[in-house]
């Protein structure tokens, strides 16, 4: 039998899964490799057991996932698919695959396929994954079923388990790139602060369109913006957004970019024009890594970065996007699964909804449960049209989750009625800070969200500390109708150095008046393990967050009383009224014996900054 027939079948399967796209970041090599590191690893990999090189039939690499390889071994005869002992690499297909994986996994995470047979009908496919330095395992999906067919590279990596640490490193690279991108958009694109993240979002969505991705370079600079907009429109239509009005709102947000004078006139610096150059920058530096960073609110990250570089105070915009580790913490502490519905009534770019989606998907046990999560369980509302467009764009780039996003004011009677009709049990919100209009007080967003939740539902809200410490009529109304379950005092620099607001996480139970004898749980959670490094922002550089997160969740769920210092973690329970301060600090037994002059000075500075921003 001819092995060439099997290889031809494999090529066809790879073609169907976009491995041979023009200008692809994926490279498919056959029985050799141009990469020095791969050659070196296979230097002594001959299946005969003698010294010498050995190569699998196919070696596939991707620039988006540099730590992963896909290898494929082929044989025509079904009798030689695998041996009982799996130690005969020269004669049996699976055995040979395991042999090569052993060599390559010294430096890579290896996804491998053994394909045996000469027709598609009688084909046998076995798949494995061997993480760097680990033992080889069958490649199984979230339903615990072994993968027996080819899938796109990014989907296979997702199933194999992408390393979150690598995703973090890639995000650092992209956010470093965002500084030069901000300058490009300012100096050559002449875009406003609101238009900058929209341009990134719109280009990323259009690049999903194969025709646009392959052909924009062939056009005159005057024609590229219109071609881009037409491709963007196609992708938005293909995204199956249920409400026609939503599509119009989204497309209208991009009109000013399409018609931007800087994009439709010749450029002395860029021969293809400014917009052409911008698309190239996004295509090379961001687009290949969309799947790598699908757990991140990537558009929100760009939004935050552009605000940093604008020279203004992020807080002055009213929008302060929630750090990823906090959105994930909130989703995890609620123990979300496929049966629960979550709402964010001021969703911004969708960070809370993305975290909720990922937490639910972890626990999905069937395709039906996954479908329910994506089509029914995520409800969002955003009043600002441009921000709404960014949230939908975020979901389109993930291919899911946009079905129940509303554009409008969540206080509006009709919209509120629509939001309530979904019967959400949980709410996660970070309301706009520093609203001068008393009707848009942060606690009014709390009340509005709690009114939308189902009875006994739980809402978690990020609030400025001043809103829980100062008296207000809103506090009276909240306790009259709902229960204050807990409040966690968060790190002072949670949002970085440009946002002076000190915040907390407040937990509420909806539609259950606060009992007079109930003791609210308060936590002093000022140390999340993150700190600031120059040019790298505020991050978990010492990998402390996971253990800290577990401690916080355990203490909250079990309402533990933990005595600790003001530098670590402590908690207590206390009966409160609307006139009391809803945070732990006034009720802690503070140890002043170890306070030095430097610490005292720092606290005073932070307090002054807090009062100025209050």
N, C-alpha and C positions, 0 to 999 in steps of 0.2 A: 504494500500500500504506500501511497505517496504522502510524505509529510508536508509537501508543498500545498496540497489541498487544504490541510488543517490551517496552515499559515494564511491561506487566502481567506478562509472563513473568519479568522481572527482579524485580518485587516478590514474586512467588511463590517464586523462588529465594532471595531474601533472607529471606523468612519461614521457609523450611525450615532456614535456617542461623542462626536465633534473632536476627535483626537487629531484630525488632519486639517483643521481649519487654517485658511491662509492667515498669515501674520499671527499665528497662535503662539501662546507662551509655553505650549506643550511640545516636547520633542520626542518623537518615536524613532528608536534606533533598533536595527535588526542584527543580531549575532555579533555585535561589536559596540563600542562606545567611543565617542570623541572626548569624553571627560576623563581627565587624568586620575582623579580620585577613584572613579569607578573601575578603571583599568587596573589600578594598583590593588584594589580589593579582590579582583578576580584573577590576579596574577597566578595563584596556585589552585584555581578552582576547577581543574580538569575533572570530569566525572569518572575518568578511568582509574583514578586513584594515583596516577603518576604525576610528577611535577609538570606544570604547564598551565596555560590559560584555559579558561572555560567561560562561555557566554550563554545565557539563556536566549531563546529565539527573539524575544522582544524586551527592550529596556526602555521605560517611559519616564521622563522627568518633566517637571513643571516649575517655572520660575515663581509661581504663586506659592508653592509648597516645597521649598528647597530641601527640607529634611525627609521627604518622602520619595520612594521609588515604586514603580509598578513593574513587575517582571512577569513574563508569560512563557511557559514551556508548552511545546506542541508535540503530539504523537498521533499517528493515524489509527493504530490498532487498539481497540477497546480493552483487549486482554492485558495490555501493558499500561493501564491507567495508574495503578498503584499496587505495591507489594504489601503483603501482610505485615512485614517488619519495617517497612519504610526506609530501608538502608541499601537499596540497590539503584543508585542514581543513574547509572549508565543504561539500565534496561527499562526502568519504570518512570512514568511522567511525574507523578506527585513526588516520588523519591528524589528525582533530579531537581524539582522546584525547591524542595526543602534544603537540598544541598547548596544551591546558589543563595538562597535566602540567608543561610548561616553565615556566608562570607560577607554579604552586603549589609547585614544588620549590625555589623561592627561600627558602621558610620551612619546608617540610614534606618528609617522606619520603612519596612518593606511590605508592600501589598503584592500578593502573588496569585497567579492563576495557572492551573494545569488544565489544558484544553486537549481532549482526546476524541478522535473521530474524524470522518471525512465528509459527513453531511450534517446540516444543521439539525436534522431530525434525530440523529443518533448520537449527538454530541454529549460528552461527559465533561462537566466543568467543576473543578474543586478550587476553593479560594482560601487564602490564609493571610494573616497579618503577623509580622514579627517586628515589634518595636526594638529600637536600638538597645542592644545589650540584654534583651529579654528572650524568652522562649517563644517558639512559633505557636500560633493559635488559629483555629478556624475563624474566618471572617464572618461575623454575624451582625445582623441589623438590630434595631431597637426591639423587635419582636422576638429576638433570640433565634432567628432563622438564618441558616448559612446562605451566604450570597452565592447564587449559581448562574449569574449572568453579568455581563459587562455593564458598567454605569459610568457616567462622566467622572473625570478625575476628582473634582471637588466633592462629589457625593461619596466616592469611595474613601476619601480622606476623612470626611465627616463620620462615616460609619466606623472607620478604623480608630477614630479618636484623635482629633487634632490637639496638639499640645498647647494649652492656654498660655504657657510662658512664651512660646514662639509667637503667638498672636499678639501678646503684649509688646514684644520687641518690634514686630512689624508695625504696630500702632505708633510706637515711638518714632520710627523712621518716617511714617506718613505725616505725623504731626510736626516733625522737623521740616519736612518738605512744605508744610502749610505756610511757614514763614515766608519762603521765597514765592510761594503761590500768591500769598496776600499782597506782596509787593508788586508782582506781575499784574494782578487784577487792578491794583491802585494806579500804577504808573502807565500801563498800556491799555487795560480794559476800561478804565474810567468808570468802574462800577461802584455803586453805593454799598454801604455795609449790609443792607438787606439783600442786595442782588448777588453778593459774593457767594454765600452758601447755596443760593438758588442755582447759580451757574454751575457749580460743582454737581449738585443733585441732578440737574437737567442733562448734563453731559454724560454722567454715569448711566442714567436711564437709557439715553439714546444709544450708547455704546453696547447695550444689550441687543440692539438690532444689528444683525449680521450684515445686511446690505449697507448700512451707514458705516459700520466699523471697517469694512473693506474698501469703501468707495469715496469717502469724504476727501481723501487726499488727491483725488483725480479732478476735483472741481476748482473753478476760479473762486478766489476769496469772497467775491460778492454773492456767490450762490451757496456757500457753505452754511450760513445761518438759516436759510430757508430749508435746505436739505435736512439740517439738524432738527428744526422744529417739526417738519413732516415726519421724521423718524421717531421723534419723541412722542408725537401724537399717536402713532401706530402702537408704540409700546404701552402707552397709557390705555388705549382701547383694548389691547390684548390682555391687560391686567384684570379685566372683568370687574371694574369698580361698579358696584350695583347702582349707584345714584348718578344719573346723567349730569345733574347740576355740579356734582363733585368734579367731573372731568373738565367742565367749563372753567371752574374756579382754578383748577390746577394749571390748565393751559394758559389762562389769562396771566398767571403769575410769571410765566416765562416770556411773554410778549415783549417786555422791555429789553430783555436780553437779546432776543432775535433781532430787534430793531435798533440795537445800540449802535450809534454812529461809528464808534471805534472798531466795530466788528465788520463793517461793510465799506470801509475805505482802505486804500493801499497803505502799507506800512514800510517805512524806510529800513526798519530793523529786521522785520520778518517777511521774507519773500512770499510766503503763502498767506500772509495776513495774520492779525492778532488772534482771531478766533480759531484759526487753524492751529496756531501754536499752542493755544490753551487746551484744545482737544488733545493734542499730542502729549502734553504734560500730564493730563488726567489719565489718558490711556496707558501711559508707560508707568506712572508712579502710584496710581490709586486703583484703577479698574481691575488689574489682575488679582487684587487682594480682597475683593468684596466678600468672597466666600470664607476667606481666612478670618475675616473680622465680622462675620454675620451675627455674633453675639453682642456686638458693640453698636451703640447708637453713633455710627460713623458720621452721618450728616450733622448730628448734634456736636460731635467732637470738632468738626470743622467750624461750626457756628461759634463755639466757645473760643477756639483759637483765633479766629478773625476778630472777635471782640477784644481779645487780649492785645492784638497788634494794632487795633484802631486808636489806642491811646486813651480811650475813655474808660470809665468805671463800668464794668459789666452790670452792676446792680442798677445803674441809672436807666437801663433798658427795661427794668422790671422783670426780665426773664433771666433766671439763674438755673442753668441746667444741672440736674442731679448727677453726681458722680456714679459711675457704673457699679462700684462695689456696694453702694447704698441701695440702688434700685434692686440689685440682685438679693441683697440682705432682706429687703422688705418682702420680695416675692417668696423667698425661702422661709421666712418666719411665719408666713401665712399658710405654709404647707399646701400651695396651690397644686391642683391636678386637673385632669380633663373634665371633671364634673363641675368645676367652679368658673364663674364669670367675674371678670375684673373690669372696672371702669376707671378712667382718668379723665376728669372733667375739664382739665386744662393741660392737655397732653404734650404741648410743645412739639418737639421733634420725635416724640414717642419712646423715650428712654424707659419709662416704667412699663409700658406695654411690651416692649422688646424683652425686658427682664421677665415679665410674667409669662410671655410666650415660651421662652426657653425653659423656665421652671416647669411649666405644664408638659412640654414636649418630652422632658426627661422621664415622665411617669406614664406616657402613653403606651398602651399595650396592643394597639391595632391601628390600621389605617383609618378606620371609622372614628376612633378617638382623636387621632391627629386632625382629621378633617373637621371635627367638631370644634377643636381648639381654634383652628385658623378661621373658621367661618362664623362661629357663634360666641366664643368666650372672651374676646377682646373688644372692649367698647371704649372709644375715645372721642373727645370733643375739643376743638381748638377754635378760638374766635378769630385770631389773626390769619387772614387768607394765606400769606406767605409762609407762616409757620405751619399751617395746616398742610400746605403743599409739601413742605419738607418731611412732615410725618408720614404722609402717603408715599412719598418718594422712598423713604427709608424702608417701608414695607414692600414696595414694588421690587426694590433691589434684593429683598429676601425671598420674593415670590409668594408672600402670604401675609395674612393678618390685617388687610386693609378694609375688610368687608363692612365693618361697623364704625367707621370714622366719620364724625359729623363736623361740618364747618359751621360755626355760629357760637352764640352766647349760651352757655349751659344754664344761665339764669332765665333765659327766654322760656315762656310757658310751654310753647309747642315743642321746642327742642328738649326741654326737661321731660316732657311727657314721653317723647320718643326714647330718651335714654332710660327712663324708668321701665319702659315696655320690655327691655332686655332682661330685667330682673337680676341685676348684678348683686352678688353677695359681698364682694370686696371692692374697696376703693383705694387707689394709690395716687396721691396728688402732691405736687409742689407748686402751690399757687404763686402768682406773680408777687414779688416783694415790693414794698415801698409805694403802694398805691395811695395817692393823695385823696382820691374820692373815697369818703367813708363808707359808701355803699359797696366798694370793692375792697374793703378791709379783708386781710387774709382769713380771718375767722368766718367771714361771710361765705367764703369758698368752702370752708369746713362744713358749715350748716347745709349749704346747697348740696354738697356731695352726700352727706348723711341722709338727707331727705330722699335722695335718689336710690340709695341702697335698700335692699330687702330687710325686713325686721330681723334683728340679731346679726345683721351683717357687720363686718369690721372694716373701718377705714383707717389708713395710716397717712399722716400728713407731715410734711416738712414745714416748720414754722419758725419765723424769727423769734428769738427768746423773749423779746419785749412783748409779744402777743400773748404769751402764757404767764408772764410775770405781772403785767399791768392790768388794773381792773377794766372791765368793759361790759356793756350790755350783752355782747355776743357770748361771753362766758356764762352769763346767767341763762341765756336761751339754750345754749348747748347742754348744760347740766339739767335743765328742765325737761329736755326731750331725749337726751342721749347720755351714755356713760363714758366717763374718761377712764379708760383701762390702765393706761401707762404713759409715761413720758421719759424719753431718753435724751439726755444732754449730749449733743454731738461735738466733735472736735472744733475748736475755734476757727481753724483755717481749712475747714472741710472743702470750701469752694475755691481755695487758693488765696493768694495775697491781694487780689484786686477786689474781692468782695468782703467788706468789713462786717457783714451781718453774722452774728453768732446764732446758731440754729439748734433745733431739737426735733425729735420725732415724737409725734403725739398719736396715740392709739385710742380709737373710739369704738363703742358698740352702738349701732344705730337703733333708734326707736325704742330704747329702753332707758327711762329716766334714771339719772344717777342716784343710787340708794344713799340715804343719809349715813348708813353704817358701813358703806363700802370703802375699802382701803385701796387707793390707787397705787400702783407700783411705779417707783421712780428709779432710774438708773443713771449713774455718772459714767458716761461712755466717751470720755474725752480722748482716749488713746485708741486709735484704730490701726496703729502700726505704720501709718503713712507719714511721710515727711517730704519736704520740698528740697529738690536739688536744682541748681541753676541749669537752665535750658532743657530740663527733663520734667519739670512740673512736680506735682505732688503725687507720689506713688508709693507702693508697698515694696520698697527696695530690699528689705530684709525678710520678705515672705512671712510676715507675722499675722497678716489679716485672717487667714483661715482659722487659726487657733483662737484668735480674739473673737471672731464671728460666732464660733461654736459656744464660747463662754457667754456671750450676750444672749444668744437664742435660748440656751439652757436656763439662764437666770430669768429671762422674761416668761418663758412657758411655765416654769415651776414657781414663779413669783418668789424667787429666792431673796433673802436679805443677806447681803454680803458687805461686811465691814472692810474698808480699804482706804488708802490715802487718796488725796486729790490728784496724784500722778498716775494712778492705775484705774481700777474699776471698783465701784461700790454700788449698793442698791439698798432701798428700804421701801416700806409701805406706809401710807399715811392717809387719813381721812382729809378731804379737802372740800372747800366751798368755792363759789365763784369769786370771792374776795381774796382767796389765798393765791400764793404764787404756785404755778403748776410746773415746778421743776425741783430737782433734788437739792440744789445748792443751799437754800435757806435752812434745810433740815439736817444737814450733815454735821457731824462732829469733826471739825477741822483741826488738824494737828499743826500748830504754828511753829513748833520747836525746830523744824528743819528748813524753814523758809530763809533763804539768803537774800541779800540786797538785790542781786541781779534778777531773781525770780519775782521779787516784789515789784521792781521797776517794770518788768515785762507785763505783769498783770495789770498794773495801773495804765500802761500804754494801751493794752487791749480794751480795758474798760472805757477809756476816753474815746477810742475809735468806735466802740459799740454805741456810746451815747451820741456821738456825732451822726452815726448812720441810722439811729433809731427813728 
